[in-house]
């Protein structure tokens, strides 16, 4: 495996890890099964996650 393939594989693993983290957090915050998020695209998961984070931060600041 050459260096570019290693970098590509590492990037893919990082994205999968980030998605797993976000879907776990969404599942807890929205009280939904993790399977609810499995068919969503990465952008939709990321957008929902960002919205939850912003909402939590806003609530905390009050």
JOUR-V896537 format. One line per field, one symbol per residue. burial: I if it has 9 or more other C-alpha atoms within 8 Angstrom, else O. Layout:
burial: ???
This chain:
burial: OOOOOIOOOOOOOOOOOOIOOIIIIIIOOOOOOIOOIOOOOOOOIIOIIOOIOOOOOOOOOO
